[in-house]
């Protein structure tokens, strides 16, 4: 069986690879800028603040799941 013959798993993989490479070359870096929604910096800052405030709670959850001891002792 030839590696790139019709019906071969290798042929399917080669076609997939070729399609991916064509899609990559067809797109440019600027095309994503027109698709992406505008960034609301205040919203991003609020989300970041909320995540940073949740770190101690997350750490205590991990400690409870890991065991009450110091993780460095293990």
mmCIF file of the N, C-alpha and C atoms, coordinates in Angstrom:
data_MODEL
# 
_entry.id   MODEL 
# 
loop_
_atom_site.group_PDB 
_atom_site.id 
_atom_site.type_symbol 
_atom_site.label_atom_id 
_atom_site.label_alt_id 
_atom_site.label_comp_id 
_atom_site.label_asym_id 
_atom_site.label_entity_id 
_atom_site.label_seq_id 
_atom_site.pdbx_PDB_ins_code 
_atom_site.Cartn_x 
_atom_site.Cartn_y 
_atom_site.Cartn_z 
_atom_site.occupancy 
_atom_site.B_iso_or_equiv 
_atom_site.pdbx_formal_charge 
_atom_site.auth_seq_id 
_atom_site.auth_comp_id 
_atom_site.auth_asym_id 
_atom_site.auth_atom_id 
_atom_site.pdbx_PDB_model_num 
ATOM 1   N N  . UNK A 1 1  ? 0.859   -1.184 0.000  1.00 0.00 ? 1  UNK A N  1 
ATOM 2   C CA . UNK A 1 1  ? 0.000   0.000  0.000  1.00 0.00 ? 1  UNK A CA 1 
ATOM 3   C C  . UNK A 1 1  ? 0.897   1.236  0.000  1.00 0.00 ? 1  UNK A C  1 
ATOM 4   N N  . UNK A 1 2  ? 0.547   2.184  -0.829 1.00 0.00 ? 2  UNK A N  1 
ATOM 5   C CA . UNK A 1 2  ? 1.330   3.408  -0.933 1.00 0.00 ? 2  UNK A CA 1 
ATOM 6   C C  . UNK A 1 2  ? 0.948   4.353  0.201  1.00 0.00 ? 2  UNK A C  1 
ATOM 7   N N  . UNK A 1 3  ? 1.902   5.047  0.778  1.00 0.00 ? 3  UNK A N  1 
ATOM 8   C CA . UNK A 1 3  ? 1.615   5.890  1.940  1.00 0.00 ? 3  UNK A CA 1 
ATOM 9   C C  . UNK A 1 3  ? 0.577   6.975  1.683  1.00 0.00 ? 3  UNK A C  1 
ATOM 10  N N  . UNK A 1 4  ? 0.534   7.502  0.472  1.00 0.00 ? 4  UNK A N  1 
ATOM 11  C CA . UNK A 1 4  ? -0.408  8.586  0.212  1.00 0.00 ? 4  UNK A CA 1 
ATOM 12  C C  . UNK A 1 4  ? -1.526  8.152  -0.722 1.00 0.00 ? 4  UNK A C  1 
ATOM 13  N N  . UNK A 1 5  ? -1.807  6.855  -0.778 1.00 0.00 ? 5  UNK A N  1 
ATOM 14  C CA . UNK A 1 5  ? -2.894  6.346  -1.609 1.00 0.00 ? 5  UNK A CA 1 
ATOM 15  C C  . UNK A 1 5  ? -4.226  6.666  -0.946 1.00 0.00 ? 5  UNK A C  1 
ATOM 16  N N  . UNK A 1 6  ? -5.281  6.742  -1.758 1.00 0.00 ? 6  UNK A N  1 
ATOM 17  C CA . UNK A 1 6  ? -6.616  7.004  -1.218 1.00 0.00 ? 6  UNK A CA 1 
ATOM 18  C C  . UNK A 1 6  ? -7.015  5.892  -0.257 1.00 0.00 ? 6  UNK A C  1 
ATOM 19  N N  . UNK A 1 7  ? -7.628  6.278  0.853  1.00 0.00 ? 7  UNK A N  1 
ATOM 20  C CA . UNK A 1 7  ? -8.098  5.313  1.833  1.00 0.00 ? 7  UNK A CA 1 
ATOM 21  C C  . UNK A 1 7  ? -7.061  4.932  2.870  1.00 0.00 ? 7  UNK A C  1 
ATOM 22  N N  . UNK A 1 8  ? -5.860  5.375  2.713  1.00 0.00 ? 8  UNK A N  1 
ATOM 23  C CA . UNK A 1 8  ? -4.803  5.065  3.673  1.00 0.00 ? 8  UNK A CA 1 
ATOM 24  C C  . UNK A 1 8  ? -4.900  6.017  4.860  1.00 0.00 ? 8  UNK A C  1 
ATOM 25  N N  . UNK A 1 9  ? -4.687  5.509  6.082  1.00 0.00 ? 9  UNK A N  1 
ATOM 26  C CA . UNK A 1 9  ? -4.673  6.420  7.241  1.00 0.00 ? 9  UNK A CA 1 
ATOM 27  C C  . UNK A 1 9  ? -3.602  7.499  7.106  1.00 0.00 ? 9  UNK A C  1 
ATOM 28  N N  . UNK A 1 10 ? -2.492  7.159  6.465  1.00 0.00 ? 10 UNK A N  1 
ATOM 29  C CA . UNK A 1 10 ? -1.433  8.142  6.251  1.00 0.00 ? 10 UNK A CA 1 
ATOM 30  C C  . UNK A 1 10 ? -1.917  9.228  5.297  1.00 0.00 ? 10 UNK A C  1 
ATOM 31  N N  . UNK A 1 11 ? -2.711  8.829  4.294  1.00 0.00 ? 11 UNK A N  1 
ATOM 32  C CA . UNK A 1 11 ? -3.244  9.816  3.352  1.00 0.00 ? 11 UNK A CA 1 
ATOM 33  C C  . UNK A 1 11 ? -4.173  10.786 4.072  1.00 0.00 ? 11 UNK A C  1 
ATOM 34  N N  . UNK A 1 12 ? -4.994  10.264 4.983  1.00 0.00 ? 12 UNK A N  1 
ATOM 35  C CA . UNK A 1 12 ? -5.889  11.136 5.745  1.00 0.00 ? 12 UNK A CA 1 
ATOM 36  C C  . UNK A 1 12 ? -5.087  12.106 6.603  1.00 0.00 ? 12 UNK A C  1 
ATOM 37  N N  . UNK A 1 13 ? -4.036  11.607 7.220  1.00 0.00 ? 13 UNK A N  1 
ATOM 38  C CA . UNK A 1 13 ? -3.180  12.463 8.038  1.00 0.00 ? 13 UNK A CA 1 
ATOM 39  C C  . UNK A 1 13 ? -2.491  13.513 7.174  1.00 0.00 ? 13 UNK A C  1 
ATOM 40  N N  . UNK A 1 14 ? -2.026  13.106 5.997  1.00 0.00 ? 14 UNK A N  1 
ATOM 41  C CA . UNK A 1 14 ? -1.368  14.047 5.091  1.00 0.00 ? 14 UNK A CA 1 
ATOM 42  C C  . UNK A 1 14 ? -2.339  15.128 4.633  1.00 0.00 ? 14 UNK A C  1 
ATOM 43  N N  . UNK A 1 15 ? -3.580  14.747 4.334  1.00 0.00 ? 15 UNK A N  1 
ATOM 44  C CA . UNK A 1 15 ? -4.588  15.739 3.930  1.00 0.00 ? 15 UNK A CA 1 
ATOM 45  C C  . UNK A 1 15 ? -4.883  16.708 5.069  1.00 0.00 ? 15 UNK A C  1 
ATOM 46  N N  . UNK A 1 16 ? -4.998  16.184 6.278  1.00 0.00 ? 16 UNK A N  1 
ATOM 47  C CA . UNK A 1 16 ? -5.245  17.038 7.436  1.00 0.00 ? 16 UNK A CA 1 
ATOM 48  C C  . UNK A 1 16 ? -4.101  18.026 7.626  1.00 0.00 ? 16 UNK A C  1 
ATOM 49  N N  . UNK A 1 17 ? -2.874  17.525 7.536  1.00 0.00 ? 17 UNK A N  1 
ATOM 50  C CA . UNK A 1 17 ? -1.701  18.384 7.691  1.00 0.00 ? 17 UNK A CA 1 
ATOM 51  C C  . UNK A 1 17 ? -1.683  19.460 6.610  1.00 0.00 ? 17 UNK A C  1 
ATOM 52  N N  . UNK A 1 18 ? -1.970  19.077 5.386  1.00 0.00 ? 18 UNK A N  1 
ATOM 53  C CA . UNK A 1 18 ? -1.979  20.023 4.274  1.00 0.00 ? 18 UNK A CA 1 
ATOM 54  C C  . UNK A 1 18 ? -3.035  21.109 4.503  1.00 0.00 ? 18 UNK A C  1 
ATOM 55  N N  . UNK A 1 19 ? -4.232  20.708 4.956  1.00 0.00 ? 19 UNK A N  1 
ATOM 56  C CA . UNK A 1 19 ? -5.289  21.685 5.222  1.00 0.00 ? 19 UNK A CA 1 
ATOM 57  C C  . UNK A 1 19 ? -4.886  22.643 6.339  1.00 0.00 ? 19 UNK A C  1 
ATOM 58  N N  . UNK A 1 20 ? -4.249  22.119 7.366  1.00 0.00 ? 20 UNK A N  1 
ATOM 59  C CA . UNK A 1 20 ? -3.807  22.982 8.470  1.00 0.00 ? 20 UNK A CA 1 
ATOM 60  C C  . UNK A 1 20 ? -2.761  23.981 8.002  1.00 0.00 ? 20 UNK A C  1 
ATOM 61  N N  . UNK A 1 21 ? -1.828  23.524 7.197  1.00 0.00 ? 21 UNK A N  1 
ATOM 62  C CA . UNK A 1 21 ? -0.783  24.414 6.700  1.00 0.00 ? 21 UNK A CA 1 
ATOM 63  C C  . UNK A 1 21 ? -1.369  25.476 5.774  1.00 0.00 ? 21 UNK A C  1 
ATOM 64  N N  . UNK A 1 22 ? -2.360  25.104 4.962  1.00 0.00 ? 22 UNK A N  1 
ATOM 65  C CA . UNK A 1 22 ? -2.997  26.082 4.082  1.00 0.00 ? 22 UNK A CA 1 
ATOM 66  C C  . UNK A 1 22 ? -3.757  27.113 4.901  1.00 0.00 ? 22 UNK A C  1 
ATOM 67  N N  . UNK A 1 23 ? -4.431  26.675 5.941  1.00 0.00 ? 23 UNK A N  1 
ATOM 68  C CA . UNK A 1 23 ? -5.171  27.609 6.789  1.00 0.00 ? 23 UNK A CA 1 
ATOM 69  C C  . UNK A 1 23 ? -4.216  28.558 7.493  1.00 0.00 ? 23 UNK A C  1 
ATOM 70  N N  . UNK A 1 24 ? -3.079  28.025 7.934  1.00 0.00 ? 24 UNK A N  1 
ATOM 71  C CA . UNK A 1 24 ? -2.094  28.858 8.620  1.00 0.00 ? 24 UNK A CA 1 
ATOM 72  C C  . UNK A 1 24 ? -1.530  29.911 7.676  1.00 0.00 ? 24 UNK A C  1 
ATOM 73  N N  . UNK A 1 25 ? -1.206  29.521 6.446  1.00 0.00 ? 25 UNK A N  1 
ATOM 74  C CA . UNK A 1 25 ? -0.618  30.478 5.513  1.00 0.00 ? 25 UNK A CA 1 
ATOM 75  C C  . UNK A 1 25 ? -1.653  31.476 5.010  1.00 0.00 ? 25 UNK A C  1 
ATOM 76  N N  . UNK A 1 26 ? -2.926  31.080 4.984  1.00 0.00 ? 26 UNK A N  1 
ATOM 77  C CA . UNK A 1 26 ? -3.970  31.982 4.504  1.00 0.00 ? 26 UNK A CA 1 
ATOM 78  C C  . UNK A 1 26 ? -4.292  33.062 5.528  1.00 0.00 ? 26 UNK A C  1 
ATOM 79  N N  . UNK A 1 27 ? -4.084  32.750 6.802  1.00 0.00 ? 27 UNK A N  1 
ATOM 80  C CA . UNK A 1 27 ? -4.405  33.739 7.829  1.00 0.00 ? 27 UNK A CA 1 
ATOM 81  C C  . UNK A 1 27 ? -3.197  34.617 8.091  1.00 0.00 ? 27 UNK A C  1 
ATOM 82  N N  . UNK A 1 28 ? -3.483  35.839 8.434  1.00 0.00 ? 28 UNK A N  1 
ATOM 83  C CA . UNK A 1 28 ? -2.398  36.747 8.801  1.00 0.00 ? 28 UNK A CA 1 
ATOM 84  C C  . UNK A 1 28 ? -2.603  37.168 10.245 1.00 0.00 ? 28 UNK A C  1 
ATOM 85  N N  . UNK A 1 29 ? -1.594  37.716 10.856 1.00 0.00 ? 29 UNK A N  1 
ATOM 86  C CA . UNK A 1 29 ? -1.684  38.132 12.252 1.00 0.00 ? 29 UNK A CA 1 
ATOM 87  C C  . UNK A 1 29 ? -2.720  39.215 12.479 1.00 0.00 ? 29 UNK A C  1 
ATOM 88  N N  . UNK A 1 30 ? -2.961  40.050 11.479 1.00 0.00 ? 30 UNK A N  1 
ATOM 89  C CA . UNK A 1 30 ? -3.913  41.145 11.638 1.00 0.00 ? 30 UNK A CA 1 
ATOM 90  C C  . UNK A 1 30 ? -5.357  40.688 11.546 1.00 0.00 ? 30 UNK A C  1 
ATOM 91  N N  . UNK A 1 31 ? -5.605  39.518 10.968 1.00 0.00 ? 31 UNK A N  1 
ATOM 92  C CA . UNK A 1 31 ? -6.986  39.082 10.787 1.00 0.00 ? 31 UNK A CA 1 
ATOM 93  C C  . UNK A 1 31 ? -7.660  38.812 12.124 1.00 0.00 ? 31 UNK A C  1 
ATOM 94  N N  . UNK A 1 32 ? -6.910  38.396 13.139 1.00 0.00 ? 32 UNK A N  1 
ATOM 95  C CA . UNK A 1 32 ? -7.507  38.128 14.442 1.00 0.00 ? 32 UNK A CA 1 
ATOM 96  C C  . UNK A 1 32 ? -7.919  39.412 15.151 1.00 0.00 ? 32 UNK A C  1 
ATOM 97  N N  . UNK A 1 33 ? -7.260  40.500 14.857 1.00 0.00 ? 33 UNK A N  1 
ATOM 98  C CA . UNK A 1 33 ? -7.599  41.768 15.506 1.00 0.00 ? 33 UNK A CA 1 
ATOM 99  C C  . UNK A 1 33 ? -9.004  42.210 15.133 1.00 0.00 ? 33 UNK A C  1 
ATOM 100 N N  . UNK A 1 34 ? -9.425  41.932 13.912 1.00 0.00 ? 34 UNK A N  1 
ATOM 101 C CA . UNK A 1 34 ? -10.762 42.340 13.494 1.00 0.00 ? 34 UNK A CA 1 
ATOM 102 C C  . UNK A 1 34 ? -11.831 41.421 14.067 1.00 0.00 ? 34 UNK A C  1 
ATOM 103 N N  . UNK A 1 35 ? -11.467 40.201 14.467 1.00 0.00 ? 35 UNK A N  1 
ATOM 104 C CA . UNK A 1 35 ? -12.421 39.238 14.998 1.00 0.00 ? 35 UNK A CA 1 
ATOM 105 C C  . UNK A 1 35 ? -12.585 39.395 16.502 1.00 0.00 ? 35 UNK A C  1 
ATOM 106 N N  . UNK A 1 36 ? -11.519 39.748 17.185 1.00 0.00 ? 36 UNK A N  1 
ATOM 107 C CA . UNK A 1 36 ? -11.536 39.825 18.640 1.00 0.00 ? 36 UNK A CA 1 
ATOM 108 C C  . UNK A 1 36 ? -12.371 41.012 19.113 1.00 0.00 ? 36 UNK A C  1 
ATOM 109 N N  . UNK A 1 37 ? -13.143 40.793 20.178 1.00 0.00 ? 37 UNK A N  1 
ATOM 110 C CA . UNK A 1 37 ? -13.904 41.917 20.725 1.00 0.00 ? 37 UNK A CA 1 
ATOM 111 C C  . UNK A 1 37 ? -12.961 42.913 21.395 1.00 0.00 ? 37 UNK A C  1 
ATOM 112 N N  . UNK A 1 38 ? -13.381 44.150 21.529 1.00 0.00 ? 38 UNK A N  1 
ATOM 113 C CA . UNK A 1 38 ? -12.521 45.133 22.198 1.00 0.00 ? 38 UNK A CA 1 
ATOM 114 C C  . UNK A 1 38 ? -12.317 44.748 23.668 1.00 0.00 ? 38 UNK A C  1 
ATOM 115 N N  . UNK A 1 39 ? -11.155 45.067 24.183 1.00 0.00 ? 39 UNK A N  1 
ATOM 116 C CA . UNK A 1 39 ? -10.807 44.718 25.562 1.00 0.00 ? 39 UNK A CA 1 
ATOM 117 C C  . UNK A 1 39 ? -11.285 45.822 26.497 1.00 0.00 ? 39 UNK A C  1 
ATOM 118 N N  . UNK A 1 40 ? -12.063 45.416 27.491 1.00 0.00 ? 40 UNK A N  1 
ATOM 119 C CA . UNK A 1 40 ? -12.510 46.346 28.520 1.00 0.00 ? 40 UNK A CA 1 
ATOM 120 C C  . UNK A 1 40 ? -11.528 46.230 29.681 1.00 0.00 ? 40 UNK A C  1 
ATOM 121 N N  . UNK A 1 41 ? -10.605 47.170 29.759 1.00 0.00 ? 41 UNK A N  1 
ATOM 122 C CA . UNK A 1 41 ? -9.529  47.086 30.752 1.00 0.00 ? 41 UNK A CA 1 
ATOM 123 C C  . UNK A 1 41 ? -10.063 47.081 32.184 1.00 0.00 ? 41 UNK A C  1 
ATOM 124 N N  . UNK A 1 42 ? -11.119 47.809 32.442 1.00 0.00 ? 42 UNK A N  1 
ATOM 125 C CA . UNK A 1 42 ? -11.681 47.838 33.797 1.00 0.00 ? 42 UNK A CA 1 
ATOM 126 C C  . UNK A 1 42 ? -12.230 46.467 34.180 1.00 0.00 ? 42 UNK A C  1 
ATOM 127 N N  . UNK A 1 43 ? -12.870 45.807 33.229 1.00 0.00 ? 43 UNK A N  1 
ATOM 128 C CA . UNK A 1 43 ? -13.412 44.477 33.490 1.00 0.00 ? 43 UNK A CA 1 
ATOM 129 C C  . UNK A 1 43 ? -12.296 43.467 33.726 1.00 0.00 ? 43 UNK A C  1 
ATOM 130 N N  . UNK A 1 44 ? -11.247 43.548 32.926 1.00 0.00 ? 44 UNK A N  1 
ATOM 131 C CA . UNK A 1 44 ? -10.111 42.643 33.101 1.00 0.00 ? 44 UNK A CA 1 
ATOM 132 C C  . UNK A 1 44 ? -9.449  42.889 34.450 1.00 0.00 ? 44 UNK A C  1 
ATOM 133 N N  . UNK A 1 45 ? -9.300  44.144 34.838 1.00 0.00 ? 45 UNK A N  1 
ATOM 134 C CA . UNK A 1 45 ? -8.695  44.471 36.129 1.00 0.00 ? 45 UNK A CA 1 
ATOM 135 C C  . UNK A 1 45 ? -9.553  43.942 37.274 1.00 0.00 ? 45 UNK A C  1 
ATOM 136 N N  . UNK A 1 46 ? -10.871 44.054 37.149 1.00 0.00 ? 46 UNK A N  1 
ATOM 137 C CA . UNK A 1 46 ? -11.768 43.558 38.193 1.00 0.00 ? 46 UNK A CA 1 
ATOM 138 C C  . UNK A 1 46 ? -11.686 42.036 38.301 1.00 0.00 ? 46 UNK A C  1 
ATOM 139 N N  . UNK A 1 47 ? -11.620 41.356 37.162 1.00 0.00 ? 47 UNK A N  1 
ATOM 140 C CA . UNK A 1 47 ? -11.495 39.899 37.180 1.00 0.00 ? 47 UNK A CA 1 
ATOM 141 C C  . UNK A 1 47 ? -10.169 39.474 37.807 1.00 0.00 ? 47 UNK A C  1 
ATOM 142 N N  . UNK A 1 48 ? -9.101  40.177 37.473 1.00 0.00 ? 48 UNK A N  1 
ATOM 143 C CA . UNK A 1 48 ? -7.790  39.871 38.041 1.00 0.00 ? 48 UNK A CA 1 
ATOM 144 C C  . UNK A 1 48 ? -7.794  40.085 39.550 1.00 0.00 ? 48 UNK A C  1 
ATOM 145 N N  . UNK A 1 49 ? -8.373  41.178 39.994 1.00 0.00 ? 49 UNK A N  1 
ATOM 146 C CA . UNK A 1 49 ? -8.454  41.467 41.433 1.00 0.00 ? 49 UNK A CA 1 
ATOM 147 C C  . UNK A 1 49 ? -9.242  40.366 42.145 1.00 0.00 ? 49 UNK A C  1 
ATOM 148 N N  . UNK A 1 50 ? -10.354 39.934 41.551 1.00 0.00 ? 50 UNK A N  1 
ATOM 149 C CA . UNK A 1 50 ? -11.181 38.895 42.144 1.00 0.00 ? 50 UNK A CA 1 
ATOM 150 C C  . UNK A 1 50 ? -10.397 37.578 42.260 1.00 0.00 ? 50 UNK A C  1 
ATOM 151 N N  . UNK A 1 51 ? -9.631  37.246 41.226 1.00 0.00 ? 51 UNK A N  1 
ATOM 152 C CA . UNK A 1 51 ? -8.824  36.021 41.265 1.00 0.00 ? 51 UNK A CA 1 
ATOM 153 C C  . UNK A 1 51 ? -7.723  36.121 42.313 1.00 0.00 ? 51 UNK A C  1 
ATOM 154 N N  . UNK A 1 52 ? -7.089  37.277 42.397 1.00 0.00 ? 52 UNK A N  1 
ATOM 155 C CA . UNK A 1 52 ? -6.027  37.458 43.386 1.00 0.00 ? 52 UNK A CA 1 
ATOM 156 C C  . UNK A 1 52 ? -6.573  37.367 44.804 1.00 0.00 ? 52 UNK A C  1 
ATOM 157 N N  . UNK A 1 53 ? -7.784  37.877 45.025 1.00 0.00 ? 53 UNK A N  1 
ATOM 158 C CA . UNK A 1 53 ? -8.389  37.809 46.352 1.00 0.00 ? 53 UNK A CA 1 
ATOM 159 C C  . UNK A 1 53 ? -8.787  36.378 46.714 1.00 0.00 ? 53 UNK A C  1 
ATOM 160 N N  . UNK A 1 54 ? -9.013  35.534 45.716 1.00 0.00 ? 54 UNK A N  1 
ATOM 161 C CA . UNK A 1 54 ? -9.428  34.154 45.963 1.00 0.00 ? 54 UNK A CA 1 
ATOM 162 C C  . UNK A 1 54 ? -8.248  33.215 46.205 1.00 0.00 ? 54 UNK A C  1 
ATOM 163 N N  . UNK A 1 55 ? -7.026  33.693 46.032 1.00 0.00 ? 55 UNK A N  1 
ATOM 164 C CA . UNK A 1 55 ? -5.842  32.835 46.186 1.00 0.00 ? 55 UNK A CA 1 
ATOM 165 C C  . UNK A 1 55 ? -5.762  32.211 47.581 1.00 0.00 ? 55 UNK A C  1 
ATOM 166 N N  . UNK A 1 56 ? -5.925  32.959 48.670 1.00 0.00 ? 56 UNK A N  1 
ATOM 167 C CA . UNK A 1 56 ? -5.841  32.320 49.995 1.00 0.00 ? 56 UNK A CA 1 
ATOM 168 C C  . UNK A 1 56 ? -6.897  31.222 50.183 1.00 0.00 ? 56 UNK A C  1 
ATOM 169 N N  . UNK A 1 57 ? -8.096  31.458 49.696 1.00 0.00 ? 57 UNK A N  1 
ATOM 170 C CA . UNK A 1 57 ? -9.146  30.448 49.806 1.00 0.00 ? 57 UNK A CA 1 
ATOM 171 C C  . UNK A 1 57 ? -8.769  29.196 49.009 1.00 0.00 ? 57 UNK A C  1 
ATOM 172 N N  . UNK A 1 58 ? -8.235  29.395 47.821 1.00 0.00 ? 58 UNK A N  1 
ATOM 173 C CA . UNK A 1 58 ? -7.796  28.276 46.999 1.00 0.00 ? 58 UNK A CA 1 
ATOM 174 C C  . UNK A 1 58 ? -6.656  27.522 47.678 1.00 0.00 ? 58 UNK A C  1 
ATOM 175 N N  . UNK A 1 59 ? -5.705  28.267 48.237 1.00 0.00 ? 59 UNK A N  1 
ATOM 176 C CA . UNK A 1 59 ? -4.583  27.632 48.932 1.00 0.00 ? 59 UNK A CA 1 
ATOM 177 C C  . UNK A 1 59 ? -5.065  26.783 50.103 1.00 0.00 ? 59 UNK A C  1 
ATOM 178 N N  . UNK A 1 60 ? -6.049  27.284 50.845 1.00 0.00 ? 60 UNK A N  1 
ATOM 179 C CA . UNK A 1 60 ? -6.560  26.507 51.978 1.00 0.00 ? 60 UNK A CA 1 
ATOM 180 C C  . UNK A 1 60 ? -7.308  25.267 51.492 1.00 0.00 ? 60 UNK A C  1 
ATOM 181 N N  . UNK A 1 61 ? -7.992  25.359 50.376 1.00 0.00 ? 61 UNK A N  1 
ATOM 182 C CA . UNK A 1 61 ? -8.668  24.197 49.802 1.00 0.00 ? 61 UNK A CA 1 
ATOM 183 C C  . UNK A 1 61 ? -7.649  23.142 49.387 1.00 0.00 ? 61 UNK A C  1 
ATOM 184 N N  . UNK A 1 62 ? -6.598  23.571 48.718 1.00 0.00 ? 62 UNK A N  1 
ATOM 185 C CA . UNK A 1 62 ? -5.552  22.636 48.299 1.00 0.00 ? 62 UNK A CA 1 
ATOM 186 C C  . UNK A 1 62 ? -4.896  22.000 49.515 1.00 0.00 ? 62 UNK A C  1 
ATOM 187 N N  . UNK A 1 63 ? -4.637  22.801 50.545 1.00 0.00 ? 63 UNK A N  1 
ATOM 188 C CA . UNK A 1 63 ? -4.032  22.263 51.765 1.00 0.00 ? 63 UNK A CA 1 
ATOM 189 C C  . UNK A 1 63 ? -4.955  21.238 52.411 1.00 0.00 ? 63 UNK A C  1 
ATOM 190 N N  . UNK A 1 64 ? -6.258  21.509 52.415 1.00 0.00 ? 64 UNK A N  1 
ATOM 191 C CA . UNK A 1 64 ? -7.210  20.576 53.003 1.00 0.00 ? 64 UNK A CA 1 
ATOM 192 C C  . UNK A 1 64 ? -7.278  19.281 52.192 1.00 0.00 ? 64 UNK A C  1 
ATOM 193 N N  . UNK A 1 65 ? -7.213  19.385 50.891 1.00 0.00 ? 65 UNK A N  1 
ATOM 194 C CA . UNK A 1 65 ? -7.253  18.190 50.054 1.00 0.00 ? 65 UNK A CA 1 
ATOM 195 C C  . UNK A 1 65 ? -5.948  17.408 50.131 1.00 0.00 ? 65 UNK A C  1 
ATOM 196 N N  . UNK A 1 66 ? -4.852  18.116 50.248 1.00 0.00 ? 66 UNK A N  1 
ATOM 197 C CA . UNK A 1 66 ? -3.532  17.492 50.285 1.00 0.00 ? 66 UNK A CA 1 
ATOM 198 C C  . UNK A 1 66 ? -3.256  16.871 51.646 1.00 0.00 ? 66 UNK A C  1 
ATOM 199 N N  . UNK A 1 67 ? -3.787  17.455 52.638 1.00 0.00 ? 67 UNK A N  1 
ATOM 200 C CA . UNK A 1 67 ? -3.520  17.034 54.014 1.00 0.00 ? 67 UNK A CA 1 
ATOM 201 C C  . UNK A 1 67 ? -3.172  18.269 54.813 1.00 0.00 ? 67 UNK A C  1 
ATOM 202 N N  . UNK A 1 68 ? -3.469  18.241 56.066 1.00 0.00 ? 68 UNK A N  1 
ATOM 203 C CA . UNK A 1 68 ? -3.296  19.430 56.893 1.00 0.00 ? 68 UNK A CA 1 
ATOM 204 C C  . UNK A 1 68 ? -1.841  19.807 57.115 1.00 0.00 ? 68 UNK A C  1 
ATOM 205 N N  . UNK A 1 69 ? -0.903  18.905 56.831 1.00 0.00 ? 69 UNK A N  1 
ATOM 206 C CA . UNK A 1 69 ? 0.507   19.200 57.055 1.00 0.00 ? 69 UNK A CA 1 
ATOM 207 C C  . UNK A 1 69 ? 1.052   20.148 56.010 1.00 0.00 ? 69 UNK A C  1 
ATOM 208 N N  . UNK A 1 70 ? 2.269   20.571 56.236 1.00 0.00 ? 70 UNK A N  1 
ATOM 209 C CA . UNK A 1 70 ? 2.965   21.464 55.319 1.00 0.00 ? 70 UNK A CA 1 
ATOM 210 C C  . UNK A 1 70 ? 3.338   20.678 54.061 1.00 0.00 ? 70 UNK A C  1 
ATOM 211 N N  . UNK A 1 71 ? 2.986   21.150 52.861 1.00 0.00 ? 71 UNK A N  1 
ATOM 212 C CA . UNK A 1 71 ? 3.303   20.415 51.632 1.00 0.00 ? 71 UNK A CA 1 
ATOM 213 C C  . UNK A 1 71 ? 4.794   20.209 51.434 1.00 0.00 ? 71 UNK A C  1 
ATOM 214 N N  . UNK A 1 72 ? 5.646   21.071 52.022 1.00 0.00 ? 72 UNK A N  1 
ATOM 215 C CA . UNK A 1 72 ? 7.092   20.925 51.864 1.00 0.00 ? 72 UNK A CA 1 
ATOM 216 C C  . UNK A 1 72 ? 7.632   19.743 52.670 1.00 0.00 ? 72 UNK A C  1 
ATOM 217 N N  . UNK A 1 73 ? 6.863   19.273 53.657 1.00 0.00 ? 73 UNK A N  1 
ATOM 218 C CA . UNK A 1 73 ? 7.315   18.172 54.506 1.00 0.00 ? 73 UNK A CA 1 
ATOM 219 C C  . UNK A 1 73 ? 7.185   16.820 53.819 1.00 0.00 ? 73 UNK A C  1 
ATOM 220 N N  . UNK A 1 74 ? 6.530   16.764 52.703 1.00 0.00 ? 74 UNK A N  1 
ATOM 221 C CA . UNK A 1 74 ? 6.273   15.472 52.049 1.00 0.00 ? 74 UNK A CA 1 
ATOM 222 C C  . UNK A 1 74 ? 7.243   15.187 50.964 1.00 0.00 ? 74 UNK A C  1 
# 
